[in-house]
Amino acid sequence: MVKRSPFAAQPTPDPDPNPAPRQGTQPAVDSGEELIQDAAIAPPIPGRSRAAVRVMPLGDSLTEGDWVPGGYRMALKSLLEKAGHGITYVGSQRNGPVAELGGDRAHEGHSGWRIDELRTEVRRWLGRAEPEVVLLLAGTNDIAQDYAVDRMVRRLATLVNEIGRVRPTGTVLVATLPPIAEARLDRWVRAYNEELRDWVAQEMGAGRAIALVELYDAVAWEDLPDGFHPNRRAHDRMAERWAAVLVPILKARQGMNP
C-alpha cells in the first residue's frame, strides 16, 4: 500500500548560488559484468537438492519499481535462472509484468516508506513470508524527507537486527543507495553509503550473515527520469550487482559445490 507520495516533503534545494554542476558529480557507472562472471558457477551436481530459495526484496519504491514496474527484480530473476538457481520472490505486495516474472511477482517494496516505517511492519511480513534471504534497499525516503539523516545507519541496524531475530538462519543483503540527481541530497547519499559500508564490514567481521551490495556507481544521474527513480537500464545494472553477491549464497543454500 502506498502511504504517501514517494518523495513528498523534500528538503529545500541547496541555496548555494553557485551549486556544483551536474557534470563531474555523477558516479562512474560500472556495468557489473565482470562481477557476474566472477560469480559464475559450475553446473549442479546430479542428485543434489536444488529447491528454490525464498527471497524477499524489501524496501521502498526502488524495490517496487516506480517508473519500471518490477524494477530490478525482473533482470535479477533472469540472471539467477541462467546461472542455474531457482528462487521464489516472497512478500505481501505484487507488481511487475507477467511476461517477465510469470507468477513470481511478490515483493515487500513500499513506496514512500522510510527505514523506521519498514521496521514497524517487518516482523509481520517476515512471519508470513518466511524468507531465507532478504534484499534490503532502504533510505532514499529518509534523505528526500530530511528525516534525521545523521541517524540513518542506526535505524537500518535496528531493522537488520529485527530481521535477524525473526529469521535467525536467514541472510540479509544490504545495498548502498543509488544516487539522487540533486547535488545536496546526493552528498547525503554518499555520506550515508560510507557509514553503511563501515557498519556492514563490522557486522561481517563479527560473523553475522550479512553482505554489502554496491549500487551507487551502478546508476548514473541520466538514468533517473525524475531525479530519484531508476529507468530500466539502471534497474538491469542494479540486478547484476545483486546477482554477483547473491549467487554464492544461493549456491551454498542449494547444496552445490563451492
Secondary structure by P-SEA (a helix, b strand, c coil): cccccccccccccccccccccccccccccccaaaaaaaaccccccccccccbbbbbbccccccccccccccaaaaaaaaaaaabbbbbbbccccccccccccccccccccccccaaaaaacaaaaaaaaccccccccccaaaaaacccccaaaaaaaaaaaaaaaacccbbbbbbcccccccaaaaaaaaaaaaaaaaaaaaaaaacccbbbbbcccccccccccccccccaaaaaaaaaaaaaaaaaaaaaaacccc
